[in-house]
């Protein structure tokens, strides 16, 4: 339900999409808003700052001023700011409450949330759930970590918020309680932000236990960490990936099967009728099916959506076939587990893998094993190239080349004799690119240039 924000001093940390949306929403409610960002303003920021100041929103860049934080009634924080940041210490010392933009949206509406979390697959699953529900005549836009702030949707007449939730957003949400929540998978990630793997795992798990526990929890039955979280959850539990006695979705004889609360089994769709591929994507689909069935979407609507659905960009995205080679953009594979899942999806086709970037510090052992099993040639780029080469050679893999740029890596890969050229970096992008999207765009654009040249 909407709060009374009239004349309240609200500080929004971060000149980001979510921060800007939160500030605009609160300003319309009569709050006295300040956006504070520790980075200096660049040329692109100046136009945004002018617009915000024209609305009466103050903007301070280059630092979080202590007096700004001390005087705040509430702070709405950005996912990019780690909990160890000095700004949080100042807030705690002055008893200023800190919440996420997602929690602000939750506090401002009575409409239910469907939350999707996990290390990998969140965007694909969030997008698919939104499309299935929308095709079932429900207003259920995707929002959250997917790039659409939930607060930007507060004035719309929705049936559901379908929200991609990162560990950062969970950590800064105190009362957020979705109606349905999906836990897709778990591998160690974002350790730098949480401080330890244990803290990261506990944060993910916290979405499924009080006070956040959803009415319905949807869990990956093939993931031990996810199942450990399920065991602690008081939610009505549904499972995907493995056949259970009831309330589950699984694959049998290449068909996605569903069992209801009574244990009655029914076939839904053959996996060969679906555009996206790979075991990890089938898990995303099964989680989406369960959510759609809980909400009450008709089976034929689910089937039609699955037949038409295309994965979001940078996620095993087919780019083009050039000189007999198929090029795939999986730039979203910013960690080892995601890259391994991509390799498994190609089912022993001959692969040249382009990998590397900014290493996240996780063990490369699963990556080395997958490369040895599935990959004929590796082309390494970025800061981690030498480290990846060293670890691959330690594991007995030597078909390695290195390149100084994405374009050079593609040129090298095009000269090798494999059917598939796959960009799946297993690394963050910030050593060479602005984002994983930027990295994927550079890959796609250069491949398409090669296609045009013939």
Secondary structure, 3 states (H helix, E strand, C coil): CCCCCCCCEEEEECCCHHHHHHHHHHHHCCCEEEEEECCCCCHHHHHHHHHHHHCCCEEEECCCCHHHHHCCCEEEECCCCCCCCHHHHHHHHCCCEEEEHHHHHHHCCCCEEEEEECCCCHHHHHHHHHHHHHHCCCCCCEEECCCCCHHHHCCCCCCEEEEECCHHHHHCCCCCCCCEEEECCCCCCCHHHHCCHHHHHHHHHHCCCCCCCCCEEEEECCCHHHHHHHHHCCCEEEEECCCCCCCEEEEECCEEEEECCCCCEEEEEEHHHCCCCCHHHHHHHHHHHHHHHHHCCCHHHHHHHHHHCCCCCCCCEEEEEECCEEEEECCCCCCHHHHHHHHHHCCCCCEEEEECCECCCCCCHHHHHHHHHHCCEEEECCCCHHHHHHHHHHCCCCCEEECCCHHHHHHHHHCCCCCEEEECCCCECCCCCCCHHHHHHHHHHHHHHHHHHC
